[in-house]
Amino acid sequence: MSIKDRLWRNVRANLNHLLDNVREFEERGGLRSLFDPETGAPRDPNQWEEIGGDGPNAHREPPSSGGKKTIREYYANLEVPYGSDLKTVRKAYRKLMREYHPDNFTDDPNKERMATELAQELSVAYESIKEYLDSGHH
């Protein structure tokens, strides 16, 4: 997988993650949730996270939830729009597996190792979406 492809895949996954965070923020009350409901004044600004920097309130990644990804991230891994049907997901999965199968990179051990990891990610994504669609919870 080229660096450009990997970069675009990560960009798509990050944008989906950002949209999920925005939706969750809006569900919790949006900007109103940042203010004290009694006075309308902002809460203690020292508790707010800074974006960037390395101070005491610098932005840090949230604790991992056991490595479990969201369904939207699995769709992004397979490069299909969220909500696509199983036929489209299967087609994309097979296409990506043909392109990035580890057997295609036997001449370069580093690429083979990277392809193996990617193949595992794709398999997990496909199986997760398949279970999700079969369960009928969508």
Buried (B, 14 or more C-beta within 10 A) or exposed (E): BEEEEEEEBEEBBEEBBEEEEEEEEEEEEEEEEEEEEEEEEEEEEEEEEEEEEEEEEEEEEEEEEEEEBBBBBBBBBBBBEBEBEEEEBBBBBEEBBEEBBBEEBEEEEEBBEBBBEBBEBBEBBBEBBBEBBEEEEE
